[in-house]
Amino acid sequence: MNIKRSFAILFFLGVLSFVYADSRSALDLYNKGYENQTKGNYYSAIENYREALEVNPKYADAWYNMALSTFYLGEYDLAMEYAREAEKYSRNYSAIKNLKGMCYLSLGKISEAEQCFKDVLAKYPNDVESRFGQAEIALYRGSIISAQSSYQDALKRDPKSRKALLSLALVCAEQGKDDQATTYINQALAYHSGEAEVHYLAAYLAARKGDLKDAERRARSAVQINPNYDTAYELLSEILYSQQRYSEVMDLSDYRIGRNRNLSDAWYLKGISEVNLGLKSRALTTFATGLSINPQDEVMRFAFEQVIADTVKIEDSRRAGWAKYHIEKAQEYKRNFKGPAERFEWQQALVIDPLNIPARQSYADMLERDKLYELFLYQLQFIRENEKSSGQVSIQTDENTPAVKRSDQQIKNDDKIEALEDLMRNNLAHKWKVEPFYLNKKRWNLGIYYVKNYTRLNHPDLEKVMARAAKDIFSGVAETAVTVNSSPVSGYGEAYRLARAEGLDYFIILDVDETDRSFRLDAQMYSARSGTKTKDFHIYRTGNDKVTNALIRFRSSVLDILPVRGKILKSSSGQLLVDLGKSDGIVKGASFEVVKQGKIRTKDAGPGISYGENDVVGTYTAELVGEEISAGPFVKKGFYDMMNVGDEVVLISIPAEGQNSSGNLSQDNRPQANADGEPATALAEKNEKDILKENMKEQFAESSLLKMLRDII
């Protein structure tokens, strides 16, 4: 009996020791994971938590912190799953509920997030984390005052709360309350002087105020405390960049790249510094390498292609490789039947490599598909004049006469050129003896300006790069001439002075903001004559191609309020020839007022144009419409015919049935308003409705401020 009893005790102790050993092993793994998590090594932390959960699948703290680490990596759906697992085994109601609320918030489910935080506060009125969540909801909804109030409530309950102090410093700085921001950041430094994140945000706020010397000191303190704090190294690089210490920025970027080759922002910083030092050939190599690592860095691609345009000869063989990205994008859009996006990408490819015959052939085929036969013929003629000998084989037919064997595509193109040239002998341009492709259709002179942000995270000089990109995106619009100021302006006053001195019609001040997942473009458009505001544009995009899509929307938003204007080229027997056609959205039956030359001006306020009643000399209706020109009857106003060649025509209306029958009206690269600046086409009306819907969603847009607040641990 004693033997059996002793055996049972030994067996029980063995099982107990086995369980204890496993439990201790899970705890060790958890502690290792938590250590990695506090250092920001989230991938390693998740690995440690997974190992701990293999030992103990009901380890609630491991589930919770794995959810938290996953949240910091931006995987919000997965973080929610882990939080629900933690909820099964933990009594820590408020922490898990708050994390679920933050996941909902990050997924755009605002009402669900709000309910989570309300549930916590109903049970625990002094909970601080739920108040942080409420502050973020207020920021999503555009109420920075409410956010500040929530952070202050949190600070009352925990006067030394690092997150509350740092958050209040950021939101106060955003409102221009620099003294309050300084007070909060100094309190954070007093209570948490040994933490790198506090010094990092102190550096950011100092740079924001323009105190770059103190900003540099604080940033260096952050990396001394935590040598692995790459975000602080990034900020230090940007502070040095703002001081024009470009060689030091390049050295620091090389150091960061040596530690992690995949840092897209480090490649950008190095490349843009090389541009500023005049080392543009080196910058091309740097940008190309960075884009091979991260092809989705659109800002770096815009900067790269701007250097190409400024420095590389048209005949350079490297251009073909650089254009490949846009060619592949165009082919992708073609497969998905996205015509406007496909057109944009082909045009971008040809801007980079104008002599790329296969790309130009694809662009020409797209024009043929859209029934723009005159433009199609022009492209085919360009191809025939510039195509290289590749695809051609010399054949010796006799001793003195070599012949050239043409490719199938060349034979097809030559046949189409012959047929189209024959067809064009009877078109409108031939009858009126004009060459439509040499017409000057410029009607609107626009200027784009920007104010420099000295604490731009991710992409320093983002405003400068985007202003140039905004100008370039108008390059395919025949009716606009866009200039961009290469240097920043101090604000509205300087922009107005410059625009008026240059004789522009409108000037636009750009403001941009970005996170790794979103891009926002705000633009204020003003009359350069009167200085009054014409319109505000607020554009927000997420996902792949977010920057490009925002720029395309910006272009269409501006064009949607520019009235359609043309010029009288010729007059004969009561018929007018006008430089507006299908490519300008004109269809049969479109009606216009004819206005004396030089009498049209922008309205004193708001979009549209104005001219005196006595300046109207008659009306014009388009009857025969070509691709670039149109002809139709002129009806004079009054007894005398006061019309002269060179007078302007202003669109009054386009018949709805004509819009529906015109395949070309889907283009978004031309003015689309009437004289009052109101939508004159179905597409413009649709765009206006889409913008209204987008602005309604704007309250849930992410911002760089929100991202910084969220990153505070």
CORKAUR-V880417 format. One record per residue. RES is the residue in one letter. PHI is phi as a letter, one per 30 degrees, with the letter a starting at -180 (999 if undefined). Layout:
BEGIN
res=RES phi=PHI
res=RES phi=PHI
END
This chain:
BEGIN
res=M phi=999
res=N phi=d
res=I phi=d
res=K phi=d
res=R phi=d
res=S phi=d
res=F phi=d
res=A phi=d
res=I phi=d
res=L phi=d
res=F phi=d
res=F phi=d
res=L phi=d
res=G phi=d
res=V phi=d
res=L phi=d
res=S phi=d
res=F phi=d
res=V phi=d
res=Y phi=d
res=A phi=d
res=D phi=d
res=S phi=d
res=R phi=d
res=S phi=d
res=A phi=d
res=L phi=d
res=D phi=d
res=L phi=d
res=Y phi=d
res=N phi=d
res=K phi=d
res=G phi=d
res=Y phi=d
res=E phi=d
res=N phi=d
res=Q phi=d
res=T phi=d
res=K phi=d
res=G phi=i
res=N phi=d
res=Y phi=d
res=Y phi=d
res=S phi=d
res=A phi=d
res=I phi=d
res=E phi=d
res=N phi=d
res=Y phi=d
res=R phi=d
res=E phi=d
res=A phi=d
res=L phi=d
res=E phi=d
res=V phi=d
res=N phi=b
res=P phi=d
res=K phi=c
res=Y phi=d
res=A phi=d
res=D phi=d
res=A phi=d
res=W phi=d
res=Y phi=d
res=N phi=d
res=M phi=d
res=A phi=d
res=L phi=d
res=S phi=d
res=T phi=d
res=F phi=d
res=Y phi=d
res=L phi=d
res=G phi=i
res=E phi=c
res=Y phi=d
res=D phi=d
res=L phi=d
res=A phi=d
res=M phi=d
res=E phi=d
res=Y phi=d
res=A phi=d
res=R phi=d
res=E phi=d
res=A phi=d
res=E phi=d
res=K phi=d
res=Y phi=c
res=S phi=c
res=R phi=c
res=N phi=d
res=Y phi=e
res=S phi=d
res=A phi=d
res=I phi=d
res=K phi=d
res=N phi=d
res=L phi=d
res=K phi=d
res=G phi=d
res=M phi=d
res=C phi=d
res=Y phi=e
res=L phi=d
res=S phi=d
res=L phi=d
res=G phi=i
res=K phi=c
res=I phi=d
res=S phi=d
res=E phi=d
res=A phi=d
res=E phi=e
res=Q phi=d
res=C phi=e
res=F phi=d
res=K phi=d
res=D phi=d
res=V phi=d
res=L phi=d
res=A phi=d
res=K phi=c
res=Y phi=b
res=P phi=d
res=N phi=c
res=D phi=d
res=V phi=d
res=E phi=d
res=S phi=d
res=R phi=d
res=F phi=d
res=G phi=d
res=Q phi=d
res=A phi=d
res=E phi=d
res=I phi=d
res=A phi=d
res=L phi=d
res=Y phi=e
res=R phi=d
res=G phi=i
res=S phi=c
res=I phi=d
res=I phi=d
res=S phi=d
res=A phi=d
res=Q phi=d
res=S phi=d
res=S phi=d
res=Y phi=d
res=Q phi=d
res=D phi=d
res=A phi=d
res=L phi=d
res=K phi=d
res=R phi=d
res=D phi=b
res=P phi=d
res=K phi=c
res=S phi=e
res=R phi=d
res=K phi=d
res=A phi=d
res=L phi=d
res=L phi=d
res=S phi=d
res=L phi=d
res=A phi=d
res=L phi=d
res=V phi=d
res=C phi=d
res=A phi=d
res=E phi=d
res=Q phi=d
res=G phi=i
res=K phi=c
res=D phi=d
res=D phi=d
res=Q phi=d
res=A phi=d
res=T phi=d
res=T phi=e
res=Y phi=d
res=I phi=d
res=N phi=d
res=Q phi=d
res=A phi=d
res=L phi=d
res=A phi=d
res=Y phi=d
res=H phi=b
res=S phi=d
res=G phi=c
res=E phi=c
res=A phi=d
res=E phi=d
res=V phi=d
res=H phi=d
res=Y phi=d
res=L phi=d
res=A phi=d
res=A phi=d
res=Y phi=d
res=L phi=d
res=A phi=d
res=A phi=d
res=R phi=d
res=K phi=d
res=G phi=j
res=D phi=d
res=L phi=d
res=K phi=d
res=D phi=d
res=A phi=d
res=E phi=d
res=R phi=d
res=R phi=d
res=A phi=d
res=R phi=d
res=S phi=d
res=A phi=d
res=V phi=d
res=Q phi=d
res=I phi=d
res=N phi=b
res=P phi=d
res=N phi=c
res=Y phi=d
res=D phi=d
res=T phi=d
res=A phi=d
res=Y phi=d
res=E phi=d
res=L phi=d
res=L phi=d
res=S phi=d
res=E phi=d
res=I phi=d
res=L phi=d
res=Y phi=d
res=S phi=d
res=Q phi=c
res=Q phi=i
res=R phi=c
res=Y phi=d
res=S phi=d
res=E phi=d
res=V phi=d
res=M phi=d
res=D phi=d
res=L phi=d
res=S phi=d
res=D phi=d
res=Y phi=d
res=R phi=d
res=I phi=d
res=G phi=d
res=R phi=d
res=N phi=a
res=R phi=d
res=N phi=d
res=L phi=d
res=S phi=e
res=D phi=d
res=A phi=d
res=W phi=d
res=Y phi=d
res=L phi=e
res=K phi=d
res=G phi=d
res=I phi=d
res=S phi=d
res=E phi=d
res=V phi=d
res=N phi=d
res=L phi=d
res=G phi=i
res=L phi=c
res=K phi=d
res=S phi=d
res=R phi=d
res=A phi=d
res=L phi=e
res=T phi=d
res=T phi=d
res=F phi=d
res=A phi=d
res=T phi=d
res=G phi=d
res=L phi=d
res=S phi=d
res=I phi=d
res=N phi=b
res=P phi=d
res=Q phi=d
res=D phi=d
res=E phi=d
res=V phi=d
res=M phi=d
res=R phi=d
res=F phi=d
res=A phi=d
res=F phi=e
res=E phi=d
res=Q phi=d
res=V phi=d
res=I phi=e
res=A phi=d
res=D phi=d
res=T phi=b
res=V phi=c
res=K phi=d
res=I phi=e
res=E phi=d
res=D phi=d
res=S phi=d
res=R phi=d
res=R phi=e
res=A phi=d
res=G phi=d
res=W phi=d
res=A phi=d
res=K phi=e
res=Y phi=e
res=H phi=d
res=I phi=d
res=E phi=d
res=K phi=d
res=A phi=d
res=Q phi=d
res=E phi=d
res=Y phi=d
res=K phi=d
res=R phi=d
res=N phi=c
res=F phi=h
res=K phi=c
res=G phi=e
res=P phi=e
res=A phi=d
res=E phi=d
res=R phi=d
res=F phi=e
res=E phi=d
res=W phi=d
res=Q phi=d
res=Q phi=d
res=A phi=d
res=L phi=d
res=V phi=d
res=I phi=d
res=D phi=b
res=P phi=d
res=L phi=c
res=N phi=d
res=I phi=d
res=P phi=e
res=A phi=d
res=R phi=d
res=Q phi=d
res=S phi=d
res=Y phi=d
res=A phi=d
res=D phi=d
res=M phi=d
res=L phi=d
res=E phi=d
res=R phi=d
res=D phi=d
res=K phi=i
res=L phi=c
res=Y phi=d
res=E phi=d
res=L phi=d
res=F phi=d
res=L phi=d
res=Y phi=e
res=Q phi=d
res=L phi=d
res=Q phi=d
res=F phi=d
res=I phi=d
res=R phi=d
res=E phi=d
res=N phi=c
res=E phi=d
res=K phi=d
res=S phi=d
res=S phi=d
res=G phi=j
res=Q phi=c
res=V phi=b
res=S phi=d
res=I phi=b
res=Q phi=d
res=T phi=d
res=D phi=a
res=E phi=d
res=N phi=c
res=T phi=b
res=P phi=d
res=A phi=c
res=V phi=c
res=K phi=d
res=R phi=c
res=S phi=d
res=D phi=e
res=Q phi=d
res=Q phi=d
res=I phi=d
res=K phi=d
res=N phi=d
res=D phi=d
res=D phi=d
res=K phi=d
res=I phi=d
res=E phi=d
res=A phi=d
res=L phi=d
res=E phi=d
res=D phi=d
res=L phi=d
res=M phi=d
res=R phi=d
res=N phi=c
res=N phi=d
res=L phi=d
res=A phi=d
res=H phi=d
res=K phi=d
res=W phi=c
res=K phi=h
res=V phi=b
res=E phi=c
res=P phi=d
res=F phi=d
res=Y phi=c
res=L phi=d
res=N phi=c
res=K phi=c
res=K phi=d
res=R phi=b
res=W phi=b
res=N phi=c
res=L phi=c
res=G phi=b
res=I phi=c
res=Y phi=b
res=Y phi=b
res=V phi=c
res=K phi=d
res=N phi=c
res=Y phi=d
res=T phi=b
res=R phi=d
res=L phi=d
res=N phi=i
res=H phi=b
res=P phi=e
res=D phi=i
res=L phi=e
res=E phi=d
res=K phi=d
res=V phi=d
res=M phi=d
res=A phi=d
res=R phi=d
res=A phi=d
res=A phi=d
res=K phi=d
res=D phi=d
res=I phi=d
res=F phi=d
res=S phi=d
res=G phi=c
res=V phi=c
res=A phi=d
res=E phi=d
res=T phi=c
res=A phi=b
res=V phi=c
res=T phi=c
res=V phi=b
res=N phi=d
res=S phi=d
res=S phi=c
res=P phi=d
res=V phi=c
res=S phi=d
res=G phi=l
res=Y phi=e
res=G phi=e
res=E phi=d
res=A phi=d
res=Y phi=d
res=R phi=d
res=L phi=d
res=A phi=d
res=R phi=d
res=A phi=d
res=E phi=d
res=G phi=i
res=L phi=d
res=D phi=d
res=Y phi=b
res=F phi=b
res=I phi=b
res=I phi=c
res=L phi=c
res=D phi=b
res=V phi=b
res=D phi=b
res=E phi=b
res=T phi=b
res=D phi=d
res=R phi=b
res=S phi=b
res=F phi=b
res=R phi=b
res=L phi=b
res=D phi=c
res=A phi=b
res=Q phi=c
res=M phi=c
res=Y phi=b
res=S phi=d
res=A phi=d
res=R phi=d
res=S phi=c
res=G phi=i
res=T phi=d
res=K phi=d
res=T phi=c
res=K phi=a
res=D phi=c
res=F phi=b
res=H phi=b
res=I phi=b
res=Y phi=b
res=R phi=b
res=T phi=b
res=G phi=i
res=N phi=d
res=D phi=i
res=K phi=d
res=V phi=d
res=T phi=d
res=N phi=d
res=A phi=d
res=L phi=d
res=I phi=d
res=R phi=d
res=F phi=d
res=R phi=e
res=S phi=d
res=S phi=d
res=V phi=d
res=L phi=d
res=D phi=d
res=I phi=c
res=L phi=d
res=P phi=d
res=V phi=d
res=R phi=b
res=G phi=b
res=K phi=b
res=I phi=d
res=L phi=c
res=K phi=b
res=S phi=b
res=S phi=a
res=S phi=h
res=G phi=i
res=Q phi=c
res=L phi=c
res=L phi=c
res=V phi=b
res=D phi=d
res=L phi=b
res=G phi=b
res=K phi=d
res=S phi=d
res=D phi=c
res=G phi=i
res=I phi=d
res=V phi=b
res=K phi=e
res=G phi=j
res=A phi=d
res=S phi=c
res=F phi=b
res=E phi=c
res=V phi=c
res=V phi=b
res=K phi=e
res=Q phi=e
res=G phi=i
res=K phi=c
res=I phi=d
res=R phi=b
res=T phi=d
res=K phi=d
res=D phi=d
res=A phi=b
res=G phi=i
res=P phi=d
res=G phi=j
res=I phi=b
res=S phi=b
res=Y phi=a
res=G phi=d
res=E phi=d
res=N phi=d
res=D phi=d
res=V phi=d
res=V phi=c
res=G phi=l
res=T phi=b
res=Y phi=b
res=T phi=b
res=A phi=d
res=E phi=c
res=L phi=c
res=V phi=b
res=G phi=c
res=E phi=d
res=E phi=c
res=I phi=b
res=S phi=b
res=A phi=b
res=G phi=l
res=P phi=d
res=F phi=c
res=V phi=c
res=K phi=d
res=K phi=c
res=G phi=i
res=F phi=d
res=Y phi=c
res=D phi=d
res=M phi=c
res=M phi=d
res=N phi=b
res=V phi=e
res=G phi=j
res=D phi=d
res=E phi=c
res=V phi=c
res=V phi=b
res=L phi=d
res=I phi=c
res=S phi=a
res=I phi=b
res=P phi=d
res=A phi=d
res=E phi=d
res=G phi=d
res=Q phi=d
res=N phi=d
res=S phi=d
res=S phi=c
res=G phi=d
res=N phi=d
res=L phi=d
res=S phi=d
res=Q phi=d
res=D phi=b
res=N phi=c
res=R phi=a
res=P phi=e
res=Q phi=b
res=A phi=c
res=N phi=c
res=A phi=d
res=D phi=d
res=G phi=i
res=E phi=c
res=P phi=e
res=A phi=c
res=T phi=b
res=A phi=d
res=L phi=d
res=A phi=d
res=E phi=d
res=K phi=d
res=N phi=d
res=E phi=d
res=K phi=d
res=D phi=d
res=I phi=d
res=L phi=d
res=K phi=d
res=E phi=d
res=N phi=d
res=M phi=d
res=K phi=d
res=E phi=e
res=Q phi=d
res=F phi=c
res=A phi=d
res=E phi=d
res=S phi=b
res=S phi=d
res=L phi=d
res=L phi=d
res=K phi=d
res=M phi=d
res=L phi=d
res=R phi=d
res=D phi=d
res=I phi=d
res=I phi=c
END
